[in-house]
Amino acid sequence: MSVAIQPAGSPASREHYFDTVENPVKISQYEKLLGEDFASLQKVSKNGTTALWGITPGTNNANVNKYKKLTIGDIVIFTRDKTAFASAQITYLFRNKILAENLWGQDNKNQTWEYMYALSNVKNLQISYKQLQNAIGSKVGDNFMGFRVLNELKSQGAEKLIGMTVPKKHLEIVNYWWVNQGQTYDFEVEGDFLWSPKESKDGSRNQYYKNMTLLKTGDIVFSYNDKNIRAIGTVQEKAVTTAKPEFRNAGSNWSETGWYVEVSFNKLSNPFEPKKYLKEIKPLLPDKYSPLDKNGDGTQAYLFGISNELGKLLLDFSKLPKEEFVQNRIVIDESLDDQHENEILQKTSLKPREKEQLVKSRRGQGIFKSNVKHFEKSCRVTGITNKKHLIASHIKPWRFSNDTEKIDGENGLMLSYHIDHLFDKGFITFLENGKIMLSPILDLKVVSAWGINTEINVGKFTKKQTEYLKFHRENIFKSS
């Protein structure tokens, strides 16, 4: 049994790994392209799907002879970011140029990843390059560039290392991203999200939009606007399909559905201009899909993958403490009943992604939370603006709202935990003029102990908010 080392750190490789390894391919969709290989792949697939990978012929067909050394049962170790991050076992080998182009397109040398193999038993690893170097006896500084198949002795060392390693999911590698935001900056950063169409206006593939699907929980995003890095965010959830958020006049020519990624942003108190640090930054910019041009000005595109080295350098320039952007989630509201959620999940008229967004809105997540933040910047009662201590809470309860109201930003308030409890349970409500109403059954000792100023005016509401508040007063508020 041989072990192959497969680098997967380039933007294209990361995309391929997400598209066809993390998300196995449905074989039946490509039956005509597979020809005689279809039956064999069906046999090794699980529930009709299998993970697929491929390599290009390489310069002067350098990879072809390496590929021919592989056999069914061999192990592939995937590497990137100075880590062996995954392993898998080969279940079938075949060559199919047309299928490869359909799955992955072509590289900048007009080659495609036509020397293909199917994989099973994909598992996460957390092995440093140093550990891998020691296991296979390679030289110090070996960065495992290029596809290679190890000899018998080195393969045994690699197999032993993999067998002794327990995956540590909580130590996932953090990737760094750069988003160029123009008119959507205020909407996205205030709303804690990224959103893009899925393809260009002419229907063609767009790498900058495709990158949205490569974001994963914990990744760091640098927000670039008006020549400055102005905010840094932490990805909270992977991309989902949603309707276009409220951007007003921005993005008017975009499609009505696209990729939505929840990101917890922190605005920098001292934004910085990357162009001023171009001498340090330029050597770390990617050759292809760079967020800055050669003069240090922003590229006219959306989301870019950047190296760990550049990401860490930008963090140093930001002077933002690490704790400010790591694990920065809003606490979600679990108070509403499960029955209605089950009813949504059983609806046959809704697409899976629509169901997901409606269920997420129950917990103050997803596009609902982003929409609320467009209207509400702080707790109406306490004045707290730190989003780590606020909940996106429905005015008209989720279980009583129709599908549109469930994600309507004007059907929400950002509230401190204790205020949300009182509002959600009907112990307080708000009048149209901004005054607080207390339920006669509310224990005033609680109000005093929590230091709630019941005499303040919480400010004006939008017309739609007043309509939702009328429902709250009439149906939720405990008036007696």
Secondary structure, DSSP 8 states (H G I E B T S, - for coil): --EEEEE--SHHHHHHHIIIIIS-EEGGGGHHHHTTHHHHHHHH-BTTEEEEEEE---GGGHHHHHHHT--TT-EEEEEETTEEEEEEEEEEEEE-HHHHHHHH---TTS----EEEEEEEEEEEEEEHHHHHHHHT--TT----S-EE--HHHHHHHHHHHHH----GGG----EEEEE-STTHHHHHHHTEEEE-SS-TTS---HHHHGGGG--TT-EEEEEETTEEEEEEEE-S--EEEE----TTTTTTS-SEEEEEEEEEEEEEEEE-GGGGHHHHGGGS-SSS-SB-TTS-B-SSSEEEE-HHHHHHHHHHHT--GGGTSS--------S-HHHHHHHHH-SSS-HHHHHHHHHHHTT-HHHHHHHHHH--S-TTT----GGGEEEEESS-GGGS-HHHHT-GGGEEEEEHHHHHHHHTTSEEE-TTSBEEE-TTS-HHHHHHTT--TTSB-----HHHHHHHHHHHHHTS---
